[in-house]
Amino acid sequence: MKTPIWKDISNALRADIADGRYRPGDKLPTEAALAERFGVNRHTVRHGLSSLVEEGLVRTRRGAGAFVAATPADYPIGKRVRFHENLAAAGRRPEKRVLHVTERPATAGEAEALALFEGDGICAYHGLSLADGQPIALFESLFPLKRFPNMATVVVDKSSVTEALKAQGVVDYTRASTRLTAVRATATQALHLQISEGDPVLRSTSVNVDLNGTPIEYGRTWFAGDRVTLTF
C-alpha cells in the first residue's frame, strides 16, 4: 500500500523539525514554496500541514502562514512575580522591549489601585515581553510620579521594573492582588504578539506593594494564550 503524498510531506516536515531545521516559533515555507519542493499542488501541501496542526506540532495564523508550535513557557504567579527570574528558572531566555513610556494623569480606576487621587501624575511604561525571542506578552506598568518622579528615565535605562524600583529605593516588593480575565486580541495587540486579531489572550491585572503595604505599581498584562502556562 502506497503512502499518500500528503502524509509523506507531513513526515518530511516532521523530520525537518526534529532535526532542528525549523525551531519552535519559526515560520515554515509558504504553501507555494512547499508545493514546488515536493512537486505537488498546494491542496496536497495544505493536507499535509493540517495533519501537523492536528498533532499540535504546527500552528497556523490567518494571513501569516504556518509556524512550528512553541512549548508554552511556565510563568509562576505568586507573592513575588519577577519576569526575568521566572523565565530563566524555566530554562527560557527572557527579553523585554520598551514600546513607549509616558507621563499622564491617572484615571479613577488607576488612582484607586495606586491609592492616589484621580488626576495625580503617573508614569505609564508599555512594553513587550519575549521568551527565546518569541513574543509572549504585552504589558503596561503604572507608577505614581509623587513617589518616583524619575521613573520614565530610570525604567528605560534599566529595562527591568525590579531594577528600576531598586534604583529608587524600593529594595523589595510583593504582589498584593492578581485578577485574570480571558479576552480577545485587538488588532494592535495581535500585531505585537504575532497572532491573529480575535485570538484568545489572558489579561492579568495586578497591584504590587512595598514592604509597608503601599501600592507602588499597577500592572496590566496580555499573555498570548498558547505560549504561556500561568502557575499559582
Buried (B, 14 or more C-beta within 10 A) or exposed (E): EEEEBBEBBBBBBBEBBEEEEBEBBBEBBEBEEBBEEBEBEEEBBBBBBBBBEEEEBBBBBEEEEBBBBBBBBBBBBEEBBBBBEBBEEBEBEBBBEEEEBEEEBBEEEBBBBBBBEEEBBBBBBBBBBBBBEBBBBBBBBBBBBEBBBEBBEBBBEBBBBBBBBBBBEBEEBEBBEBEBEEEEBBEEBBEBBBBBBEBEBBBBBBBBBBEEEBBBBBBBBBBBBBBBEBEE
